[in-house]
Amino acid sequence: MTVLIIGASGFLGSELVRQASAAGRGTAATFNSRPGDGGGTAWHQLDLRDSVRLDAVLDAVAPSTVINASSGNADWAITADGPVRLAVAAASRGIRLVHVSSDAVFSGADVHYDEAALPDPITPYGAAKATAETAVRLLHPNAAVARTSLIIGDGGSAHERLVHELVGGTRTGALFTDDVRCPVHVSDLAAALWELALTEATGVFHLAGPDAVSRYALGGLIARRDGLDPALLPAGRRADSHLPGALDVRLDSRTTRQRLSTRLRGVQEFLGKS
């Protein structure tokens, strides 16, 4: 059994590869610009905009399952069209597909969103992710779509780097006090995705932590963990800025927790209580 991880050189993809190597799983991986690390992993260059190359990689690897952990941000050709091509190609070959989506598919108007909630994006990135997950569910009915939230690690995530840069004064900006999400630790998220990949579970899953915190509060937890002064973090309100995006989006993962054995820790647990 071989699992192909698409977007394996990214933050989440790298953790998927690490866990696969630790478990001795047969794994292949793709990268766009440069391969990542991972002993025993075969690396293949892939741009999801290239359907010919996608077919070539799938035929060369012949995976039983594909985990799509790629991120093209708001680039529609990668984030929306790419998963459409992947879903068609995987379904035609009988390959299981686990597609990683985002809480960006929601506007925040309802605050709490369970697995049955319908996407109502308000940003280009959210629209691309919503299009991708809708297409995946239509074109590959046996696929699993996993929505997640802010992904935090042990120092390597974008939000953690941002906190260090803001405290160190090497970056301007602020962390919003009214922008609320349900962060998840990258190792928990990767473990849950592996659980989905190795089962036949289908449908929509919410892989987010149980704790809802603002980006500013999250920054404070990261700063304290890393021995930084949280008082140096600049605060602001998204509602007062001109930046687009939802305010309060909380993924309700209770149904998913009943279906999976992987425990998704809350941010207060994996970063320590304030």
Steps between C-alpha positions, in 0.01 A plus 500: 500500500647833391363839601586803288521831688448802277655820635736298718770768525264740683446530873221244527638281223836476672334373816303243300827376350670494841224292654498264204876447528472438874227241443679332210216571258552481126486863393565713194491878502476795267656844503465805281831685528728278713468161673476473874666261742387150581702181497355229282260739325502527121461861388330611178473852359139601441310816416126437537439731206664241275253216434749307284758499779233407754404195295866404464564517875189299586590235244862482619415477871175299464387600851209346683427837663583865438507764774476847348669736746600755237441871538486747216354777715266712285642372170182361345684279250673312784258521793173449309576350160784278623286290736239464224762342274621285787150379590430398140834324463476320835140390449572361153782287646311385810739690730373610839521878556534701820472870422602767753271803506474803726272695731548782246201352315278670761406867538474504879138615488387193694817474716455129572527260205456124514585250229163545328537878464500631144792718388438874469847646435573871492865500382664381177690232695182383671317489168777290346500256792120477495501429128766232546323313779164517321655363181683226689178382664317502166769340285635252757207395724721269708744776590549648845506880530675625813447863599752640743588830666820680600780244505757544778815300566809519717635813336467438128158638409433832331315635805784408734753673275273805485490521881880494520533766231244730663664467843845550349389807307606355164144515368223754526135424550277373778324188622124535498302464820172440316627236254414168666590149387545148646873423459630146463846357553663379180589161647140438608370612162742278310413200720129555432564526126693175510210339683267617222743383232524150645125450535207518261329792677333741260330839522597821679712506816596792724855468629535797733574540868224548758626840622389819324753782540575828327815538296624743765436255785666226298800725448523555874502124566775451242705787642481365856591149385804636317616727782395822329320795654136488380463866595713584195238358265305775324122455512234613257152422374429354159166685507695827506731403216446483127610137485242253367417185688266342747509597865379219726506153340483201733509153350278266701690171492279297733362271231850436365628419850237226521625348174876518554724369776767769455472763775528860388635700790386852578742788477487552877638149538773490237622855564439498875243687705553874527 
